[in-house]
């Protein structure tokens, strides 16, 4: 892997996007999304 590729890869891994900047269609899809019941215990970690 070249140094240029490595730099690009590191920069890509560090990129993040604010949810305020997300398109409305993305926010709507996330709000409607559901998880399998086996993941229900994870909800406790959010509260």
PDBQT receptor file of N, H, CA, C and O in Angstrom, charges set to zero:
ATOM      1  N   UNK A   1       0.860  -1.169   0.000  1.00  0.00    +0.000 N 
ATOM      2  CA  UNK A   1       0.000   0.000   0.000  1.00  0.00    +0.000 C 
ATOM      3  C   UNK A   1       0.908   1.234   0.000  1.00  0.00    +0.000 C 
ATOM      4  O   UNK A   1       1.850   1.337   0.786  1.00  0.00    +0.000 OA
ATOM      5  N   UNK A   2       0.605   2.133  -0.874  1.00  0.00    +0.000 N 
ATOM      6  H   UNK A   2      -0.160   2.049  -1.512  1.00  0.00    +0.000 HD
ATOM      7  CA  UNK A   2       1.410   3.353  -0.946  1.00  0.00    +0.000 C 
ATOM      8  C   UNK A   2       1.048   4.304   0.194  1.00  0.00    +0.000 C 
ATOM      9  O   UNK A   2      -0.008   4.181   0.815  1.00  0.00    +0.000 OA
ATOM     10  N   UNK A   3       1.937   5.242   0.450  1.00  0.00    +0.000 N 
ATOM     11  H   UNK A   3       2.795   5.342  -0.054  1.00  0.00    +0.000 HD
ATOM     12  CA  UNK A   3       1.678   6.241   1.487  1.00  0.00    +0.000 C 
ATOM     13  C   UNK A   3       0.444   7.059   1.140  1.00  0.00    +0.000 C 
ATOM     14  O   UNK A   3      -0.316   7.440   2.029  1.00  0.00    +0.000 OA
ATOM     15  N   UNK A   4       0.241   7.329  -0.130  1.00  0.00    +0.000 N 
ATOM     16  H   UNK A   4       0.859   7.019  -0.853  1.00  0.00    +0.000 HD
ATOM     17  CA  UNK A   4      -0.936   8.095  -0.568  1.00  0.00    +0.000 C 
ATOM     18  C   UNK A   4      -2.220   7.312  -0.308  1.00  0.00    +0.000 C 
ATOM     19  O   UNK A   4      -3.211   7.882   0.150  1.00  0.00    +0.000 OA
ATOM     20  N   UNK A   5      -2.212   6.023  -0.593  1.00  0.00    +0.000 N 
ATOM     21  H   UNK A   5      -1.408   5.560  -0.965  1.00  0.00    +0.000 HD
ATOM     22  CA  UNK A   5      -3.388   5.193  -0.329  1.00  0.00    +0.000 C 
ATOM     23  C   UNK A   5      -3.659   5.108   1.173  1.00  0.00    +0.000 C 
ATOM     24  O   UNK A   5      -4.807   5.165   1.614  1.00  0.00    +0.000 OA
ATOM     25  N   UNK A   6      -2.591   4.972   1.945  1.00  0.00    +0.000 N 
ATOM     26  H   UNK A   6      -1.659   4.925   1.588  1.00  0.00    +0.000 HD
ATOM     27  CA  UNK A   6      -2.735   4.893   3.395  1.00  0.00    +0.000 C 
ATOM     28  C   UNK A   6      -3.330   6.183   3.956  1.00  0.00    +0.000 C 
ATOM     29  O   UNK A   6      -4.214   6.141   4.812  1.00  0.00    +0.000 OA
ATOM     30  N   UNK A   7      -2.852   7.316   3.478  1.00  0.00    +0.000 N 
ATOM     31  H   UNK A   7      -2.134   7.350   2.783  1.00  0.00    +0.000 HD
ATOM     32  CA  UNK A   7      -3.388   8.603   3.927  1.00  0.00    +0.000 C 
ATOM     33  C   UNK A   7      -4.868   8.718   3.598  1.00  0.00    +0.000 C 
ATOM     34  O   UNK A   7      -5.656   9.189   4.417  1.00  0.00    +0.000 OA
ATOM     35  N   UNK A   8      -5.244   8.287   2.397  1.00  0.00    +0.000 N 
ATOM     36  H   UNK A   8      -4.603   7.904   1.732  1.00  0.00    +0.000 HD
ATOM     37  CA  UNK A   8      -6.656   8.348   1.988  1.00  0.00    +0.000 C 
ATOM     38  C   UNK A   8      -7.490   7.440   2.882  1.00  0.00    +0.000 C 
ATOM     39  O   UNK A   8      -8.571   7.823   3.330  1.00  0.00    +0.000 OA
ATOM     40  N   UNK A   9      -6.982   6.229   3.139  1.00  0.00    +0.000 N 
ATOM     41  H   UNK A   9      -6.104   5.919   2.775  1.00  0.00    +0.000 HD
ATOM     42  CA  UNK A   9      -7.707   5.277   3.965  1.00  0.00    +0.000 C 
ATOM     43  C   UNK A   9      -7.907   5.809   5.375  1.00  0.00    +0.000 C 
ATOM     44  O   UNK A   9      -9.001   5.696   5.928  1.00  0.00    +0.000 OA
ATOM     45  N   UNK A  10      -6.868   6.387   5.965  1.00  0.00    +0.000 N 
ATOM     46  H   UNK A  10      -5.979   6.478   5.516  1.00  0.00    +0.000 HD
ATOM     47  CA  UNK A  10      -6.986   6.954   7.317  1.00  0.00    +0.000 C 
ATOM     48  C   UNK A  10      -7.982   8.107   7.349  1.00  0.00    +0.000 C 
ATOM     49  O   UNK A  10      -8.799   8.197   8.266  1.00  0.00    +0.000 OA
ATOM     50  N   UNK A  11      -7.918   8.982   6.364  1.00  0.00    +0.000 N 
ATOM     51  H   UNK A  11      -7.254   8.910   5.620  1.00  0.00    +0.000 HD
ATOM     52  CA  UNK A  11      -8.845  10.115   6.314  1.00  0.00    +0.000 C 
ATOM     53  C   UNK A  11     -10.276   9.621   6.155  1.00  0.00    +0.000 C 
ATOM     54  O   UNK A  11     -11.192  10.158   6.777  1.00  0.00    +0.000 OA
ATOM     55  N   UNK A  12     -10.472   8.607   5.331  1.00  0.00    +0.000 N 
ATOM     56  H   UNK A  12      -9.728   8.171   4.825  1.00  0.00    +0.000 HD
ATOM     57  CA  UNK A  12     -11.805   8.051   5.114  1.00  0.00    +0.000 C 
ATOM     58  C   UNK A  12     -12.370   7.457   6.401  1.00  0.00    +0.000 C 
ATOM     59  O   UNK A  12     -13.552   7.625   6.699  1.00  0.00    +0.000 OA
ATOM     60  N   UNK A  13     -11.530   6.768   7.156  1.00  0.00    +0.000 N 
ATOM     61  H   UNK A  13     -10.569   6.632   6.913  1.00  0.00    +0.000 HD
ATOM     62  CA  UNK A  13     -11.973   6.136   8.403  1.00  0.00    +0.000 C 
ATOM     63  C   UNK A  13     -12.331   7.164   9.461  1.00  0.00    +0.000 C 
ATOM     64  O   UNK A  13     -13.135   6.876  10.348  1.00  0.00    +0.000 OA
ATOM     65  N   UNK A  14     -11.759   8.343   9.390  1.00  0.00    +0.000 N 
ATOM     66  H   UNK A  14     -11.106   8.577   8.670  1.00  0.00    +0.000 HD
ATOM     67  CA  UNK A  14     -11.997   9.366  10.405  1.00  0.00    +0.000 C 
ATOM     68  C   UNK A  14     -13.146  10.299  10.049  1.00  0.00    +0.000 C 
ATOM     69  O   UNK A  14     -13.563  11.103  10.882  1.00  0.00    +0.000 OA
ATOM     70  N   UNK A  15     -13.659  10.209   8.842  1.00  0.00    +0.000 N 
ATOM     71  H   UNK A  15     -13.320   9.555   8.165  1.00  0.00    +0.000 HD
ATOM     72  CA  UNK A  15     -14.764  11.078   8.437  1.00  0.00    +0.000 C 
ATOM     73  C   UNK A  15     -16.025  10.733   9.194  1.00  0.00    +0.000 C 
ATOM     74  O   UNK A  15     -16.320   9.561   9.428  1.00  0.00    +0.000 OA
ATOM     75  N   UNK A  16     -16.749  11.728   9.565  1.00  0.00    +0.000 N 
ATOM     76  H   UNK A  16     -16.509  12.680   9.375  1.00  0.00    +0.000 HD
ATOM     77  CA  UNK A  16     -18.058  11.525  10.182  1.00  0.00    +0.000 C 
ATOM     78  C   UNK A  16     -18.979  12.626   9.677  1.00  0.00    +0.000 C 
ATOM     79  O   UNK A  16     -18.530  13.675   9.216  1.00  0.00    +0.000 OA
ATOM     80  N   UNK A  17     -20.253  12.366   9.776  1.00  0.00    +0.000 N 
ATOM     81  H   UNK A  17     -20.617  11.513  10.151  1.00  0.00    +0.000 HD
ATOM     82  CA  UNK A  17     -21.233  13.327   9.297  1.00  0.00    +0.000 C 
ATOM     83  C   UNK A  17     -22.228  13.616  10.411  1.00  0.00    +0.000 C 
ATOM     84  O   UNK A  17     -22.651  12.712  11.131  1.00  0.00    +0.000 OA
ATOM     85  N   UNK A  18     -22.589  14.860  10.542  1.00  0.00    +0.000 N 
ATOM     86  H   UNK A  18     -22.245  15.595   9.957  1.00  0.00    +0.000 HD
ATOM     87  CA  UNK A  18     -23.563  15.259  11.552  1.00  0.00    +0.000 C 
ATOM     88  C   UNK A  18     -24.947  14.794  11.114  1.00  0.00    +0.000 C 
ATOM     89  O   UNK A  18     -25.288  14.852   9.932  1.00  0.00    +0.000 OA
ATOM     90  N   UNK A  19     -25.740  14.333  12.081  1.00  0.00    +0.000 N 
ATOM     91  H   UNK A  19     -25.463  14.286  13.040  1.00  0.00    +0.000 HD
ATOM     92  CA  UNK A  19     -27.094  13.923  11.740  1.00  0.00    +0.000 C 
ATOM     93  C   UNK A  19     -27.928  15.115  11.300  1.00  0.00    +0.000 C 
ATOM     94  O   UNK A  19     -28.915  14.949  10.582  1.00  0.00    +0.000 OA
ATOM     95  N   UNK A  20     -27.544  16.315  11.722  1.00  0.00    +0.000 N 
ATOM     96  H   UNK A  20     -26.743  16.450  12.305  1.00  0.00    +0.000 HD
ATOM     97  CA  UNK A  20     -28.258  17.520  11.272  1.00  0.00    +0.000 C 
ATOM     98  C   UNK A  20     -28.143  17.689   9.764  1.00  0.00    +0.000 C 
ATOM     99  O   UNK A  20     -29.011  18.292   9.134  1.00  0.00    +0.000 OA
ATOM    100  N   UNK A  21     -27.069  17.156   9.186  1.00  0.00    +0.000 N 
ATOM    101  H   UNK A  21     -26.363  16.666   9.698  1.00  0.00    +0.000 HD
ATOM    102  CA  UNK A  21     -26.842  17.295   7.754  1.00  0.00    +0.000 C 
ATOM    103  C   UNK A  21     -27.469  16.168   6.933  1.00  0.00    +0.000 C 
ATOM    104  O   UNK A  21     -27.419  16.202   5.703  1.00  0.00    +0.000 OA
ATOM    105  N   UNK A  22     -28.054  15.179   7.592  1.00  0.00    +0.000 N 
ATOM    106  H   UNK A  22     -28.095  15.151   8.590  1.00  0.00    +0.000 HD
ATOM    107  CA  UNK A  22     -28.639  14.042   6.882  1.00  0.00    +0.000 C 
ATOM    108  C   UNK A  22     -29.905  14.465   6.137  1.00  0.00    +0.000 C 
ATOM    109  O   UNK A  22     -30.657  15.328   6.590  1.00  0.00    +0.000 OA
ATOM    110  N   UNK A  23     -30.114  13.844   5.004  1.00  0.00    +0.000 N 
ATOM    111  H   UNK A  23     -29.503  13.143   4.636  1.00  0.00    +0.000 HD
ATOM    112  CA  UNK A  23     -31.320  14.112   4.220  1.00  0.00    +0.000 C 
ATOM    113  C   UNK A  23     -32.538  13.595   4.983  1.00  0.00    +0.000 C 
ATOM    114  O   UNK A  23     -32.449  12.618   5.726  1.00  0.00    +0.000 OA
ATOM    115  N   UNK A  24     -33.669  14.259   4.789  1.00  0.00    +0.000 N 
ATOM    116  H   UNK A  24     -33.742  15.053   4.185  1.00  0.00    +0.000 HD
ATOM    117  CA  UNK A  24     -34.900  13.859   5.483  1.00  0.00    +0.000 C 
ATOM    118  C   UNK A  24     -35.267  12.410   5.200  1.00  0.00    +0.000 C 
ATOM    119  O   UNK A  24     -35.755  11.711   6.088  1.00  0.00    +0.000 OA
ATOM    120  N   UNK A  25     -35.040  11.951   3.976  1.00  0.00    +0.000 N 
ATOM    121  H   UNK A  25     -34.644  12.519   3.254  1.00  0.00    +0.000 HD
ATOM    122  CA  UNK A  25     -35.386  10.576   3.627  1.00  0.00    +0.000 C 
ATOM    123  C   UNK A  25     -34.543   9.585   4.438  1.00  0.00    +0.000 C 
ATOM    124  O   UNK A  25     -35.030   8.509   4.785  1.00  0.00    +0.000 OA
ATOM    125  N   UNK A  26     -33.309   9.927   4.740  1.00  0.00    +0.000 N 
ATOM    126  H   UNK A  26     -32.914  10.802   4.458  1.00  0.00    +0.000 HD
ATOM    127  CA  UNK A  26     -32.450   9.059   5.550  1.00  0.00    +0.000 C 
ATOM    128  C   UNK A  26     -32.951   9.031   6.988  1.00  0.00    +0.000 C 
ATOM    129  O   UNK A  26     -33.028   7.967   7.602  1.00  0.00    +0.000 OA
ATOM    130  N   UNK A  27     -33.287  10.180   7.518  1.00  0.00    +0.000 N 
ATOM    131  H   UNK A  27     -33.225  11.045   7.020  1.00  0.00    +0.000 HD
ATOM    132  CA  UNK A  27     -33.797  10.248   8.896  1.00  0.00    +0.000 C 
ATOM    133  C   UNK A  27     -35.103   9.478   9.023  1.00  0.00    +0.000 C 
ATOM    134  O   UNK A  27     -35.303   8.761  10.004  1.00  0.00    +0.000 OA
ATOM    135  N   UNK A  28     -35.987   9.615   8.053  1.00  0.00    +0.000 N 
ATOM    136  H   UNK A  28     -35.824  10.197   7.257  1.00  0.00    +0.000 HD
ATOM    137  CA  UNK A  28     -37.251   8.868   8.072  1.00  0.00    +0.000 C 
ATOM    138  C   UNK A  28     -37.004   7.365   8.043  1.00  0.00    +0.000 C 
ATOM    139  O   UNK A  28     -37.659   6.615   8.767  1.00  0.00    +0.000 OA
ATOM    140  N   UNK A  29     -36.072   6.922   7.219  1.00  0.00    +0.000 N 
ATOM    141  H   UNK A  29     -35.540   7.531   6.631  1.00  0.00    +0.000 HD
ATOM    142  CA  UNK A  29     -35.765   5.497   7.119  1.00  0.00    +0.000 C 
ATOM    143  C   UNK A  29     -35.204   4.961   8.431  1.00  0.00    +0.000 C 
ATOM    144  O   UNK A  29     -35.549   3.854   8.843  1.00  0.00    +0.000 OA
ATOM    145  N   UNK A  30     -34.354   5.722   9.082  1.00  0.00    +0.000 N 
ATOM    146  H   UNK A  30     -34.074   6.622   8.747  1.00  0.00    +0.000 HD
ATOM    147  CA  UNK A  30     -33.780   5.291  10.357  1.00  0.00    +0.000 C 
ATOM    148  C   UNK A  30     -34.861   5.212  11.427  1.00  0.00    +0.000 C 
ATOM    149  O   UNK A  30     -34.867   4.285  12.237  1.00  0.00    +0.000 OA
ATOM    150  N   UNK A  31     -35.767   6.170  11.434  1.00  0.00    +0.000 N 
ATOM    151  H   UNK A  31     -35.762   6.923  10.776  1.00  0.00    +0.000 HD
ATOM    152  CA  UNK A  31     -36.844   6.163  12.425  1.00  0.00    +0.000 C 
ATOM    153  C   UNK A  31     -37.770   4.972  12.230  1.00  0.00    +0.000 C 
ATOM    154  O   UNK A  31     -38.301   4.445  13.208  1.00  0.00    +0.000 OA
ATOM    155  N   UNK A  32     -37.978   4.535  10.993  1.00  0.00    +0.000 N 
ATOM    156  H   UNK A  32     -37.547   4.963  10.199  1.00  0.00    +0.000 HD
ATOM    157  CA  UNK A  32     -38.873   3.410  10.710  1.00  0.00    +0.000 C 
ATOM    158  C   UNK A  32     -38.187   2.057  10.857  1.00  0.00    +0.000 C 
ATOM    159  O   UNK A  32     -38.859   1.030  10.947  1.00  0.00    +0.000 OA
ATOM    160  N   UNK A  33     -36.875   2.048  10.881  1.00  0.00    +0.000 N 
ATOM    161  H   UNK A  33     -36.329   2.883  10.808  1.00  0.00    +0.000 HD
ATOM    162  CA  UNK A  33     -36.128   0.792  10.928  1.00  0.00    +0.000 C 
ATOM    163  C   UNK A  33     -36.405   0.047  12.225  1.00  0.00    +0.000 C 
ATOM    164  O   UNK A  33     -36.650   0.656  13.267  1.00  0.00    +0.000 OA
ATOM    165  N   UNK A  34     -36.364  -1.257  12.147  1.00  0.00    +0.000 N 
ATOM    166  H   UNK A  34     -36.165  -1.751  11.301  1.00  0.00    +0.000 HD
ATOM    167  CA  UNK A  34     -36.575  -2.085  13.325  1.00  0.00    +0.000 C 
ATOM    168  C   UNK A  34     -35.441  -3.090  13.475  1.00  0.00    +0.000 C 
ATOM    169  O   UNK A  34     -34.701  -3.357  12.528  1.00  0.00    +0.000 OA
ATOM    170  N   UNK A  35     -35.320  -3.632  14.649  1.00  0.00    +0.000 N 
ATOM    171  H   UNK A  35     -35.921  -3.415  15.418  1.00  0.00    +0.000 HD
ATOM    172  CA  UNK A  35     -34.302  -4.639  14.904  1.00  0.00    +0.000 C 
ATOM    173  C   UNK A  35     -34.987  -5.922  15.337  1.00  0.00    +0.000 C 
ATOM    174  O   UNK A  35     -36.135  -5.912  15.781  1.00  0.00    +0.000 OA
ATOM    175  N   UNK A  36     -34.273  -7.016  15.202  1.00  0.00    +0.000 N 
ATOM    176  H   UNK A  36     -33.340  -7.024  14.842  1.00  0.00    +0.000 HD
ATOM    177  CA  UNK A  36     -34.764  -8.289  15.706  1.00  0.00    +0.000 C 
ATOM    178  C   UNK A  36     -34.899  -8.210  17.214  1.00  0.00    +0.000 C 
ATOM    179  O   UNK A  36     -34.179  -7.460  17.873  1.00  0.00    +0.000 OA
ATOM    180  N   UNK A  37     -35.813  -8.975  17.750  1.00  0.00    +0.000 N 
ATOM    181  H   UNK A  37     -36.398  -9.584  17.214  1.00  0.00    +0.000 HD
ATOM    182  CA  UNK A  37     -36.050  -8.994  19.187  1.00  0.00    +0.000 C 
ATOM    183  C   UNK A  37     -34.838  -9.392  20.004  1.00  0.00    +0.000 C 
ATOM    184  O   UNK A  37     -34.723  -9.024  21.173  1.00  0.00    +0.000 OA
ATOM    185  N   UNK A  38     -33.924 -10.150  19.388  1.00  0.00    +0.000 N 
ATOM    186  H   UNK A  38     -34.018 -10.450  18.438  1.00  0.00    +0.000 HD
ATOM    187  CA  UNK A  38     -32.737 -10.579  20.125  1.00  0.00    +0.000 C 
ATOM    188  C   UNK A  38     -31.843  -9.406  20.523  1.00  0.00    +0.000 C 
ATOM    189  O   UNK A  38     -30.982  -9.546  21.391  1.00  0.00    +0.000 OA
ATOM    190  N   UNK A  39     -32.046  -8.254  19.893  1.00  0.00    +0.000 N 
ATOM    191  H   UNK A  39     -32.746  -8.140  19.187  1.00  0.00    +0.000 HD
ATOM    192  CA  UNK A  39     -31.246  -7.073  20.201  1.00  0.00    +0.000 C 
ATOM    193  C   UNK A  39     -31.929  -6.158  21.211  1.00  0.00    +0.000 C 
ATOM    194  O   UNK A  39     -31.402  -5.092  21.529  1.00  0.00    +0.000 OA
ATOM    195  N   UNK A  40     -33.081  -6.552  21.715  1.00  0.00    +0.000 N 
ATOM    196  H   UNK A  40     -33.509  -7.418  21.456  1.00  0.00    +0.000 HD
ATOM    197  CA  UNK A  40     -33.838  -5.740  22.662  1.00  0.00    +0.000 C 
ATOM    198  C   UNK A  40     -33.008  -5.330  23.883  1.00  0.00    +0.000 C 
ATOM    199  O   UNK A  40     -33.155  -4.196  24.339  1.00  0.00    +0.000 OA
ATOM    200  N   UNK A  41     -32.148  -6.186  24.433  1.00  0.00    +0.000 N 
ATOM    201  H   UNK A  41     -32.029  -7.107  24.062  1.00  0.00    +0.000 HD
ATOM    202  CA  UNK A  41     -31.347  -5.766  25.601  1.00  0.00    +0.000 C 
ATOM    203  C   UNK A  41     -30.458  -4.542  25.315  1.00  0.00    +0.000 C 
ATOM    204  O   UNK A  41     -30.053  -3.843  26.243  1.00  0.00    +0.000 OA
ATOM    205  N   UNK A  42     -30.165  -4.292  24.065  1.00  0.00    +0.000 N 
ATOM    206  H   UNK A  42     -30.494  -4.860  23.311  1.00  0.00    +0.000 HD
ATOM    207  CA  UNK A  42     -29.348  -3.121  23.743  1.00  0.00    +0.000 C 
ATOM    208  C   UNK A  42     -30.093  -1.821  24.017  1.00  0.00    +0.000 C 
ATOM    209  O   UNK A  42     -29.472  -0.789  24.273  1.00  0.00    +0.000 OA
ATOM    210  N   UNK A  43     -31.423  -1.866  23.965  1.00  0.00    +0.000 N 
ATOM    211  H   UNK A  43     -31.928  -2.704  23.757  1.00  0.00    +0.000 HD
ATOM    212  CA  UNK A  43     -32.212  -0.662  24.243  1.00  0.00    +0.000 C 
ATOM    213  C   UNK A  43     -31.926  -0.149  25.659  1.00  0.00    +0.000 C 
ATOM    214  O   UNK A  43     -31.924   1.057  25.903  1.00  0.00    +0.000 OA
ATOM    215  N   UNK A  44     -31.685  -1.078  26.582  1.00  0.00    +0.000 N 
ATOM    216  H   UNK A  44     -31.685  -2.058  26.384  1.00  0.00    +0.000 HD
ATOM    217  CA  UNK A  44     -31.402  -0.698  27.976  1.00  0.00    +0.000 C 
ATOM    218  C   UNK A  44     -30.116   0.127  28.067  1.00  0.00    +0.000 C 
ATOM    219  O   UNK A  44     -29.975   0.963  28.960  1.00  0.00    +0.000 OA
ATOM    220  N   UNK A  45     -29.202  -0.103  27.165  1.00  0.00    +0.000 N 
ATOM    221  H   UNK A  45     -29.316  -0.782  26.440  1.00  0.00    +0.000 HD
ATOM    222  CA  UNK A  45     -27.944   0.634  27.191  1.00  0.00    +0.000 C 
ATOM    223  C   UNK A  45     -28.116   2.091  26.747  1.00  0.00    +0.000 C 
ATOM    224  O   UNK A  45     -27.277   2.941  27.045  1.00  0.00    +0.000 OA
ATOM    225  N   UNK A  46     -29.204   2.368  26.036  1.00  0.00    +0.000 N 
ATOM    226  H   UNK A  46     -29.885   1.678  25.794  1.00  0.00    +0.000 HD
ATOM    227  CA  UNK A  46     -29.450   3.718  25.532  1.00  0.00    +0.000 C 
ATOM    228  C   UNK A  46     -30.158   4.609  26.521  1.00  0.00    +0.000 C 
ATOM    229  O   UNK A  46     -30.218   5.823  26.324  1.00  0.00    +0.000 OA
ATOM    230  N   UNK A  47     -30.695   4.038  27.580  1.00  0.00    +0.000 N 
ATOM    231  H   UNK A  47     -30.646   3.052  27.740  1.00  0.00    +0.000 HD
ATOM    232  CA  UNK A  47     -31.440   4.829  28.557  1.00  0.00    +0.000 C 
ATOM    233  C   UNK A  47     -30.691   4.934  29.861  1.00  0.00    +0.000 C 
ATOM    234  O   UNK A  47     -31.172   5.567  30.800  1.00  0.00    +0.000 OA
TER     235      UNK A  47
